[in-house]
């Protein structure tokens, strides 16, 4: 794109530097699985797809860190393929893993596994069918942002990429169907324990979805993975009576619409700055300022949750093991 040798050299050095901690993270994820007990549920499938795709994208990024190669490839479809390899593999696949993993904790029921697997495989297969040909096209000299082309040798690769895009579309449709089916059958997938994945950390000891106060009684943590150890001890003594819990009133911040309103004014301000509509900029900034001003001078900032209300909630939403 007309970048100078100094700019290419700078980006080459920075790409090489960032490859080192990225490699450390990848081995960290791999050894975490090696030391754990792997179950190929939908969140783990997305995580594996994320790691493989992200590593491949990172390897092509290291190739582009070589300034002579980058000088030839930077404005080609090779760069487009590399970028999507990292963004889709590193961001979207990871986000979908988190979406399937945290959904039951946030909403109280698990997502449908069958449609989740279908979505994952369509996305993974479609991604490689769609973007691997772009690496080849980049090496063949096809640049990005072209309106038309007259090189017929590119045509077969572009057709394959289009087929891959259609497979990705099928994956998106499967995601939508997964959500709709899961909502309709939410009672069948209800998370009654708060711990659908047999987790190790304390957030899985709360009901799903958790109450605003998270823990009615502050957990007593004396070791690493305290919740996991507690579950192991409870399984060894299945008939042991539960310890009585000492409930105390909790003060919680009051709900406020300030964030939502300020987000609205931020959109107005950003839009106006882009198009140089200065009166709208003033209106957006003034609206945000007035909103914050009203929030600052509110008289009652907290609300009290009584001990009786906490105890009643715990009785109605008993989790599997209480810390």
N, C-alpha and C positions, 0 to 999 in steps of 0.2 A: 504493500500500500504506500510505497514511497518512504518508508521509515529509514532513517540513517543507520549506518553501521554501529554507532554508539548506542542507539535505542535497541537494536537487535542484540547487541552484546549485553546490555543491562538486563533485558528480559531473559536472555539465556542463563545468566548467572543466578537470577532470582528463581527461575524454574528449577535449576539444579539444587539450590538451597532448600526449597520447599519440598523436594522429593525425599529428603532425609527423614524429617519427622513424619511424613506421610507413610513411609515404609515402616517406621516404628509402630504407628497406629495399626497398620494392617496386621503385623505380627501379634500385636496385643489382642486384636479380635480373634485371630486364629487360635492363639493359646487359651483364650477364654473358653472357646468351644471345646478345645482339646481337654481342658480340665473339668468340663461340665458334663451334663447328661443331655445329649442332643435329642430333641423331639422335632420331627419335621412338620411342625404346624405352619400355618400361613405366615405369621410374623418371621419365623426363622427362614422360610423360603425367600421372602423378600430381602432378608439380611444377607443371605448367601449370594443372591443375585446382585445385591449392592456391592459386596466385596469383590466379586469376580469382575463385574463391569467397571467398577471404579479403578481397579488395578490395571485393567487393559487401557482405560483412558489415561491413567497416570503414565503408563509406559510410552504411549504415543506423545504425551506431553514432554517427557524427558527427551524423546527424539527431536521434538521441536525446540528444545533448549539448546541444541547445537546450532550456532548462528548460521553457518553455511546452508544447512538443511532448512532452517527456518526462513531464510531469505527466499528459498524456492517454494516453500509450502504454505507460507503464512496467509496468502490471499486465495488459497485453493480450497476445494471441498474437503481436503484432508483436515484442515483446521475446523471446518464445520462438524465433521465426524468426531474429531477429538473433543470439541467443546460439548457436544451432546453426550458423548461417552462419559464425560465427567459429571455434567449437570444432571442428566437423567439417571445415570447409574449412582452418582454420589448424593444427589439430593432427592430425586423423586422416589427411587427404590427405598432409600432410607426412610423417607417420610411415610411411605406406604407400610413399611415394617412397623413404624411407631403407631400409625393409624390403626392397624389391626391389633396391635398389642395393647394399646391404652384405651381402645374403644369400650371394652366392658367395664373398666374402672370409671370412665367418664359418664357412661349412659346406663350401666346396670345390666347389659346383656351382650353376649358375644356375637360377632359377625359370622355369617354362614361360611363354613369351611369349604364346601364344594365350589361355590361361586368364587370364593377367594382364591382357591388354587387355579381355577380356570382363568381368572384375571391375571394372576402372576405369570402363568405359562404363556399366555397370549402376549403379554407385555415383554417378557424376556426373549421369546423367539422372534416376535415382531421387531424388537429393537435391533437385534443382530442382523436380521434380514434387511432392515431399512438402512442401517448406517454403516455396516461393513463395506458395501459397495462404494460408499463415498470416499473411503480411504483409497480404494483403487482408482477412482475417478480423479482424486487429487493428485495421485502420482502420475496419472496420464495427462495432467495439465489442465484439467477443467477448473476454472476459477468460480468463485461464488458470485451471487447477485447477477446472474446472466438472464437476459430476457429471452434469448433464443440461442441455439447452437447448430452448427452444420457438420459436426463430427459424428458420423454414424456409428463409430466404434463405441461411443458413450451410451448409445441407446439401450442395449441389453442391461447394463448395470443400473440405469435409471428406472427401467421397468421393474427389476428385482426390488429396488428401493421402494417403489410405489406399492408393490405387494406387501412388503414389510409394514408400510404405513397403514395399510388396511387391516393387518393383523393387530397392530397396536390399537386401532379403532375398536376392534372386537374386544380387546382387553379393557378399554374404557367402558364399553357397554356392559361388560361383565361386572365391573366395579359398581356401576349404577344399579344393576340387577341385584348384586350382593346386598347393597344397602336396603333396597326396597324389600327383598325377601326377608332380610334379618329383622326389619321393623315389623313386618307382618307376623313373623313367628317369634317375636321377642319373648313371649312367655316360655317357649320351649328352650330358648337359649339364655334364660335368666341366670344371672350370676348371684346366687344366694349366699355364697361364702365370702365374697370380696376378694377371693384368691383364686382366680380361674386358671392361672398358669403355675400354681405351686411355687410362688415367688419366695425370695430370700429376704427382701427388705421391708421396712415397716409400713410403706404405703399399702401393701397388700393385706395388712391386718385391719384396715378400715372397711366399712361397708361399701358397696358399689351401687350408685355413685356415693362418694363420701359426703358427709355433712359439711357445713361451712366451717365448723370448728376443727375438722380433721380428727383429733383425738379428744374424747370426752375426759380421759384421764391421761396425764402425761406418761408416755412409755418409760419404763425403767430399763435402760440399756447398759449392760455390763460387759458385752463382748461383741465382736464383729459378727454381722449377720444374726443379730439377736432374735429376730422373728423366726428364722429358720431353726435355730437351736431350740427355741421354745416349742416349735411344732414337733421336733424330734422327741423332746422329753414328754410332750403331751401324748404322742402316739405310743410311747413306751408305757404310759400309765393312763390308759383310756378311761378308766373308771374313777380317776381322782377328781374330787369335787373342785369346782372353780372357786378361786379366791374372791372374797367380796371386794368390790371396788368403792373407793372413797371419792364421791363426786363433789365438786366444788363449782360455784358459779363462774362463768367465763365471760369476759368482756370482749366483744367483737366490734370491729369498725362497721359503721353504718354503710349500707349500700348507697352508691351515688351514681348519677348519670353524667357526671362531669367528664369522664373519659370519652363517652360516646359523643357528647355534644362537641367537645374539643376536636375529636377526630373529624367531625363534619366540617368545622371551621378550617381545619388543616387542609382538607381536600379543596375547599374553596380557595384558600390562600395559595396552595401549590398550583392549581389550575390558572389562577390569575397571574402568578409570577411567570409562568411559562409563556402566556400570551400578552404579557405587559398590560394587563387591565388593572391600572393602579388603584382606582376607586374600589374595586373588588378586593384587592390586597388589604387596603385599609379596613374594609368591612370585616374580612376574615380575622385579621389580627385583633381588631377591637372586640369582635364577638368572643374570641378565645380569652382575651383579657377579662372581660366582664364575667364570663363563666367561672374563671378561676377566682375572681374577686368574690363572687357569691359563695363559692365553695369555702374560701378562707374564713368568711365571717359566719359560717353556720354555727348555731349554738350547741346542738347535740351531735357529738362526733361518734359516740359509741352506743351499742345496745348490749344489754346483759342477757345471757342465756342462763336460766336458773338451773340449779343442781337437779331439781325434780324433772325438768325437761330433758336434761342429758341422760338421766337414768331411764326415763320412759323410752327415749330413742334407742338406747342400747338394748332394752328388753325387746323392742320391736324389730331390731336389726342386729341380731346376734351374729357375730362373725365366728369362724371356725375356732380360732384360738385368740384369746385376748392377752395382750402383753401387759 
